[in-house]
Structure formats: structure tokens, C-alpha cells
């Protein structure tokens, strides 16, 4: 059975981003770029795809996951500040996820935060050496997702990490830690107000609301459980961000120029500043989290 995630009362299909919209690499400001890049290679199993004088691109295969920019001297963000909650790295199967979870958990600079069964996915949470949140996860097949009132049901249920590793870790996956495909599945942000976040990310950018929970909002394109999430669990009432380490940019890829043009129009109609070059646009949410939409393809 095909389930349709609705956009909410009063939202027209033409106001939504198209199926094929996806999350691209997340940009982080790094205080020690070499140490942080080494952590993501050694712990998570990413590889360096490109590098320059003050940046490194890390990913799996040919897919970028993180863009690190060397910005020494900036402070770490406060716990109650708007910004990044976590970058969620999506794996193709349980064995590849298990290999990365074990490697990350064993790294001396990792902080294990927890694990959970979210009904639509299985997830493990860590914090990197500069305080950035990481989620490592695998999706359940969409045929196993359930829906109520047009929204996909998600929850946070107990997941025994050791039992998961015993059940799914394979020698092949462990030996091929750096070879398995992975990408950014979603990005979770800390914001100051959920209603304002919904106005920006759903009504203006054009994502559909897929799930709402106390203090949190989940949105996506094309029926995914969520490409972006926003919460106020630590940051309720937070104002615009100051310059800090951590989140530099959330990058979204879209399939057509029509998607870019429609998003630019929705943003400008709401008085939001938009800068573009014909193949991409850059804007900021109410908390100065920078968001870029770009056409999918090599240029992205």
C-alpha cells in the first residue's frame, strides 16, 4: 500500500519541494581540522575525498558527508544555543551500520550518547571531539512504516546496542569499514521556536511536515520520514546564533530549476533574504543557520 504524507491544511502540492530532494554534505567549522578529520576517518570510517588549504571533504565512495572548514579561535556553541543537534549518517544495511558503530564506540575520543529504535529506523548516537552530534543509522523498509492522520509514526524505544552488534556485525563489514556506501540521511537542528521553524522550513522552503512531537518538528520531501528535524529541547527561546564552531551550512539538493525558483519566490514573499547564482540559492533561517539549495549533480 502506498502512503501519502500530507503537507498540512492549506498547503498545496505546488508549494512543496519535489520528490528527489535530498540532503547533501553538512559543513562544520572545525577548530582543529586535522584532528577532526582524523577522527571521522578513524572512528566513523569516512575517507578524504578532497582537501585544500583550509578545508577537507569527507565521505564514503564518491558521496560527500562532511565539509570541514578550518576556523580556529571560535568558541564552542553553548548547549542552549541554536545550531546543530546532530548530523545523521545513513547506511545501506545493518552490517555496515554495525561496523561503523563498533569502530566509533571504540575510539577514545568518542562519547556514546545512546541508541534507539525509532520504528522507521535504528539509530546510534555519539558526540565528536569538538562537541558535534552524530547519528549513525539504517532505515527499515518503507513497507514497515506505519501512518496515522497523514503522518509517519516515529518513537524512541529501547534498543540494546550490544545485542544489535552481536546480531549484525560481520567480518566482511568490519574489514570493509571505509568501503561501504553511506550518505547524510537527515540533519537535526536546535532552534528557538517550533512555530517559527515550521513557517521557515515547511511553508517557505517547501518541505512537508511528516511528524510532530512535543518540542520537535520533522519535515521531508518525497515521503521520506524526515530530511530535517528541529527541536527546542535544549534551546527553547534561543535567538540568532553567534559565530561558533560547529554548524556552518545545511546543503539540500533539488532535482530541477523549478524547485529552486519556487523556493526562492516563497522565501522572498516572506521577506527572507535569498542569494542565488541560477543553479543554487543560499538563505538563513531565523537563527542564522545557513541553508543552501542547489541542483543535484556533480556541481552540488
N, C-alpha and C positions, 0 to 999 in steps of 0.2 A: 504494500500500500504506500502511495506517495503522500507525504505530509507536507503541508504548506505552512511556513511560519509567517504569520501576518505582520504587517508593519504598524498596526495600531490604528485606532479610529482616526479618520480624517487624512490618513496618509495614502497618496495614490501610488500605484506601481511605478509610474513615470518619475516619481520623486526618489526612487531607490537606486542604489548602485547595482549594476548588473551582476548576474552570476558570472564567475570568472574573476571577480575581485578577490585579491589575496593580500596577505601581509608579507612584506619584504623584510630585509635586514633591519635590525634595530641599531641605531647609533648611540654609543656610550662615550661620554667624556671620561678619560682614564687619567689618574694621577701618575701611575707608573705603567706605561703602555706595554713595555716588555714583560713585566711580571704578570700583568693581567692577561696578556695574550698567551703566555706560557701556561697559565692556569687553565684557560679554556682548551688549549691543546692537550695538556697532560691529564686533566681531570675529566672534562666533558667529551673529549675526543674530536674536537674540531681541528681543522687544518688551516694554514695560512694560504689564502687564495690570491692576495695581492698586498703589497705594502709600499709605503713611501716614507718621506722624511718624518711625518708626524701622524701617520695613520696605518692601520692594519685592517684588512678584511679577512674574517674567519668564517668558515663554513664547512659543509660536507659535500663531497663531489664537486660540482660546479655551482652549488647553491649557497649564496652568502647568508649568514645567520647574524653576525655582528660586524659592525664597523666601529673600530676603536679609534678615537682621536686623542692624541697626547695633549692634555691640558693641565699641566702641573700647577699647583698653587691654589686650586679651587677647593673649597671645603666640601665635606660630605653633606648630603642633604639631611635635614633633621627628620626624625621618624614621622612627625606630624605635618610634613611639607608635601605639597602636591608634587607629582613626578611618577617615577616608575615603581610599580608594585612587583612585577616580575616579567621577564621575557620567557615565553613558553616555547620550548623546542619540541617539535612533533617528530616522532619516529614511525617508521613503516610497520614495525611489528614488535611484539613483546620481547623477543630475544635481543633485538638491537637496543631497545629501551633498557632492559636488564643489564646489559654490558655497560652502558653509559652510567646508569645509576650506581653500579658497583664501583666503577672507576672514580666517579665523583665523590662517593661516600668515603672511599679510602684516601682521598687526597687530604693532606694535613691542613690545607687552608680552606677546606670546605666546611660550611656549617649546615648540617642537616636540619631542616625545619619540620618535615613531616611528609606523610603520604596519604592519599585519599582515593576512594572510588567515587567518581562524580556521575555515575550512571552512563554518561556518554563517553567517558574516558577514564583512564587510570593514570594517576599523576604522583610525582615525587618532587619535593621542594627543597631547594638549597639557597644559600647566600654566598656570593663570591667574595674574594678578599677585599674588595672595595665597597661592599655593602649592597651590591645589586642583587635583586631576587631572581632566581632561576626556577622554572618549572620544566621538568623532563616528563613527557607524557606520550601515550598512544591512545588513539581513538578506538572505541568499539564501532563495529559496523553500523551504519545508519539504520539497518533493519532492526537493530536492537534498541534504538532510541524510542522513547515514548513522549506523547504530546498531550497537553491539556490546555484548552482555551486558546489554541493557536500558538502556544509557546512550548519549546522543548523542555522537558523536565530534567533538571540537574539537582544534585545534592552533594553533601560532603559526608561520606560514610567511611567507617574504619577500613583500612587496608593494611594488612600485615606485610611489611616490607620484606622481611626475611622469607616468608612463605612465597611471595612473588618471585624473589630471586631463585629460590630452590626450584620453583616450577618452570621458570622460563629462561634462566641463564644457560647458554650453550657455549661450548668451546669455540665453535665457529664464530659466534658473535663477539666473544671476548677477544679472540685473536684479530678479528677484523674491525676493532673499535673505530678506527679512523676511516673505514671504507663505507660503512652503511649510510644510506641516504637519510637526511634529516633537513628540516626547514623550520622557520618560525611559523608556528601554528596560530598563535594569537599573542596579543600584548595586553597586560593588565596594568591599569594606571591608578594612582591615587589622585583624587580630585577633592574639591571643597564642597560640592553640592551636586546631588544626583539629578535634580531637575534641570540645572544648567548644563550638565553633561549630556542629558538626553536631547536638549534643544540643539546642542552643537553636533554631537556625533550621529544622532538619528535624523533630526529634522533638517539640519543644514548639510552635513556631509552625505547623508543618504543611506546609512545603514539601517537595517530593520531591527527592531527590538525582539530578541529571542527569549529572554528570561529576565525576570526581576526578582530580587531577593532583598531582605532588609539591608539597606545601606549599599546596595550594589545594583549595577545595570550591565546587561550583556547584549551585544549587538553583533550582527553579521550581515554578509551578503550571500545570496545563493543558497540559503537554507542551512549553512553551517551552524554548529551550536554557538560559537562566538569567535569572531575575529578580534574583537576588542572588548574589554571589560573595564569598568570604572567603579571604584568603591570609595567610601568615606570612613572606613573602619578605623583608620588612624588619623585621618586628615580632614574631618568634618570642619567646615568653615575656613579652610585654608585659602589664602589669597594667591595672587600670581607669584610664580617661582622666582627666586633669586638665582644667580649663576652658581651652579654647584657641579660637582662630579655626578656621574650617573647619566640619566636620560638626556640624549642630545636630539634625537628625532625618531618619530614613528613613520615608517615608509609603507605606503599602500600602493599596490599596482592595480590598474583597472584595464579592461580589455579594449576600450575604444575612446576616441576623441569626444564622442557624445557624452560619455560618463564624466570626463574632465570638464567639459563645457557646462553641463548641468550642475555639477557640484560647485563650480565657480559662481554660477548665477545664484544658486541657493545661498551661498556664503555672503556674496555681495548684497543680496536683497536684505540680509540681516545685519548689514553694516560691518561685516568681518573683513579685515584686510586680506587680500589674496595677491600673491605674486606668481607669475607664470611665464613660461617660455614657449608655449604651444604644445609641448609634449609632457609637461608636468606643472603642478601648482603647489605652492607652499603657503601654509597658513599657521595660525596658532590658536589653540583652544583658550578658554577663559583663564587658564592657569599658566599660560605661556609654554605649554608643551607643544613643540613644533611638530606639525604633521605635513607630510608630502604625499601627494597623489601623482603617480606617473604611469605612462603607458607601459604595459607589460612587454618584456623583451630584453635583449642584451643591454640596452641603454639604462634600464632600471637598476 
